[in-house]
């Protein structure tokens, strides 16, 4: 089991690492100093389990849990505050360790994680993220996925077109679409759209078109992707 410890306090990370050292079946341990650091380390480290603090600077552990990629690791919240318990389980946490905890309590939480990992189907579909965390100069912006109308590439970034802004995110379009799930579809080599926002299709020359969105935007629709987009729209309207 690969475990990522996420806590902004070094002593708390050190305590968990010491306690985990005596537990069987743990193949790798990594640490993150806050939520942004954790999300940056996820792709390369690929943990099975997050031991995740809740109160951290910039973004909370609850925000991290809501922003995990698919497939998502299991989450055990580790916190000194009991008032977050209900929200933690709403975020699909498998356990909630209240500081100060002891070795037997940690062992029970780890056993629950082992059981979940053992019962998880190899190709089980997992829910897509509900929000994205976008680092900016003076902090981190939280972007709700259902507010993203369409996405446009810009060199090594994507532009998230929402009703109240166009934040830039360092991410490939293909990689982001994997996180966002089936509600989004590529409609152009440089653009993708959230299907729920599409109001109508305008025909242009040579099979190309434009998608008119409920928010008023016009998104390019190339003939290469048109058939797939139209089929998905029909499927949604008939469901």
Secondary structure by P-SEA (a helix, b strand, c coil): cbbbbbcccaaaaaaaaaaacccccccbbbbbccaaaaaaacccccccccccccccccccaaaaaaaccccccbbbbbcccccaaaaaaaacccccccccccaaaaaaaaaaaaaaaaacccbbbbbcccbbbbbcccbbbbbccccccbbbbcccbbbbccccbbbbbcccaaaaaaaacccccccccccccccccccccccccccbbbbbcccbbbbbbcccaaaaaaaaaaaaaac
